[in-house]
Amino acid sequence: MAKPFHVEVLTPEKSAYSGDATMVVVRSLVGEIAFMAGHIPYIGALANATVKIYRENGEILQSDSKGGIVQVHREGGLTLATDSIDFGNYESN
């Protein structure tokens, strides 16, 4: 089983997701990229595309985003900032 890491997804209006994930898949301006625990630090621009968050319980949250940026922090964890995204109601872990 993949090791979980902390993920924050932010818009100007709200925190759209705050919790753990085993993998996050986004589309950057140069192609699709998947992030897992232990990924090297990274920062990049996002294309308008679907963001997928794979949770420990097997659930996959997905929503279309309107561009933005993604950052994998040196200490671990990932922050995604976008103009618009909505995962609906999910049970936080």
C-alpha positions in Angstrom: 0.0 0.0 0.0 1.3 3.5 -0.9 2.4 5.8 1.9 0.0 8.7 2.4 1.0 12.4 2.4 -0.8 15.7 3.1 -2.5 17.5 0.3 -4.1 21.0 0.3 -6.2 22.3 -2.6 -7.0 26.0 -2.4 -9.1 28.5 -4.4 -9.4 32.2 -3.7 -12.7 31.5 -2.0 -12.1 28.3 0.1 -10.0 25.3 0.9 -11.4 22.7 -1.5 -9.5 19.8 0.0 -7.3 19.2 3.1 -6.3 15.7 3.9 -4.1 12.8 3.1 -3.7 11.1 -0.3 -1.6 8.3 -1.7 -1.4 9.9 -5.1 -2.4 13.1 -6.8 -2.6 13.3 -10.6 -2.6 16.7 -12.5 -2.0 17.9 -16.0 0.8 20.5 -16.2 1.5 22.6 -19.2 3.9 19.9 -20.5 1.8 16.8 -19.7 0.3 14.7 -17.0 2.2 14.1 -13.8 1.5 12.0 -10.7 2.8 12.8 -7.2 3.3 10.3 -4.4 4.9 10.5 -1.0 8.7 11.1 -1.2 8.4 13.0 -4.5 11.3 15.5 -5.1 10.4 19.2 -4.5 8.5 20.5 -7.5 6.6 23.6 -8.6 4.8 23.9 -11.9 1.9 25.5 -13.8 -1.3 23.6 -14.3 -3.4 23.3 -17.5 -7.2 23.4 -17.4 -7.8 19.7 -16.7 -9.1 17.1 -14.2 -7.3 16.8 -10.9 -7.5 13.3 -9.3 -6.8 12.7 -5.6 -6.4 9.0 -4.6 -7.2 8.5 -1.0 -6.1 5.7 1.4 -9.6 4.2 1.6 -9.5 3.6 -2.2 -11.8 6.6 -3.0 -10.8 8.8 -5.9 -11.9 12.4 -5.8 -11.8 14.2 -9.1 -12.8 17.6 -10.4 -11.9 19.9 -13.3 -9.5 22.8 -12.4 -9.1 26.1 -14.1 -5.3 26.2 -14.3 -3.2 27.2 -11.3 0.0 26.0 -9.7 1.1 22.8 -7.9 4.0 22.7 -5.4 5.5 19.6 -3.7 7.2 20.8 -0.5 10.7 19.8 0.6 9.2 18.6 3.9 6.7 16.5 2.1 3.1 17.4 1.3 1.5 19.1 -1.7 -0.3 22.3 -2.3 -2.4 23.0 -5.3 -3.8 26.5 -5.9 -6.4 27.1 -8.7 -9.0 29.6 -9.6 -11.8 27.1 -9.5 -12.2 23.5 -8.3 -14.9 21.6 -6.3 -14.7 18.0 -5.0 -18.2 18.3 -3.5 -18.8 16.7 -0.1 -16.1 14.3 1.0 -15.4 12.8 4.4 -12.1 14.1 5.7 -9.5 11.7 6.9 
